[in-house]
């Protein structure tokens, strides 16, 4: 399965070059991991400079920095071929989860330590290893402008862990080069399961009011926590709300399940097709012998393809306005997104995965959110193909070096196939 636009000899040459550059790929990953860029505080200035430094030896590209609100820094690099054509965006996020208590790590979380064929450190998988793959693909292809047409853009953003408003969304709103005909992202997942869609989301704060009283005189008060429990029971009903999953989406989820659930957990396919409600924080009351007059919660509601945010919001209003003493505020919302599996960028990544891995990848939706949703929402076909996350968000996060090299090959082949296909 190779694109007719790329000769087999060229593909072999590219794969060999990446093998020869594997030491550089490892060093780029380690270099990025060694620079803390935790969100919060979301300071990506130093890691953005480091990423740009790895392009400094190239004389036929442009690199520009795009700060939004301090300390978030974003960076764009552009390479142009010898002839006009499409523009492909290689997007990635520079910020990471917090490292947490360093005493729980077996290595310094910002050491980029390598042992037993693994690179350890916060962000090694999510997603500085993926960025290193995109950087290497960008470097190699920028030096071979006769192989492809159009433009290759590297868009590295901060703020992804805080939903991307100051990162990728800022770039899409202010930097024309951040737009393209397609986007390829190396965020976490697995090269065996490229992701072409994501669920939508609603974040909601619920406030319950009651009447204070002594805990022995419950008949004289109204317990706000009881009111909040009623609101929770009502919101939980959203899980049973009917969802009319589009046929092509349902087929992709079902076909991917045998492979995808080995990594995403049993039940992933079901979760991808229904509304889920998670009560992430609850507070209320002061002591056991007082009837609380106030209580509140924060909930995360994920919305599959086949139901709109407006429909879910209408149901939330119907459920909660029927309960006395309840007020609520929806603080964040976005729709589910999807790129058809026959789109050229999806075909390109599938071909590249097959060539490198020797087996057909299982394209699927993604349960969690990424900056890919922002590109799809802007009408740009998008696929996420990244590294398998080990200890994601936990101590001793690591990435396997062999998979890192394989992903660099996949990104490079997919990019050149997409841009050479006209």
Beta strands, then each sheet from edge to edge (+ up, - down):
strand 1: 61-67
strand 2: 73-80
strand 3: 87-93
strand 4: 114-115
strand 5: 118-120
strand 6: 151-157
strand 7: 182-185
strand 8: 195-198
strand 9: 200-209
strand 10: 213-214
strand 11: 276-284
strand 12: 290-291
strand 13: 294-303
strand 14: 326-334
strand 15: 337-338
strand 16: 364-366
strand 17: 381-384
strand 18: 398-400
sheet 1: 1+ 2- 6+ 3+ 7+ 17+
sheet 2: 4+ 5- 18+
sheet 3: 15+ 8- 16-
sheet 4: 11+ 13- 9+ 14-
sheet 5: 10+ 12-
end
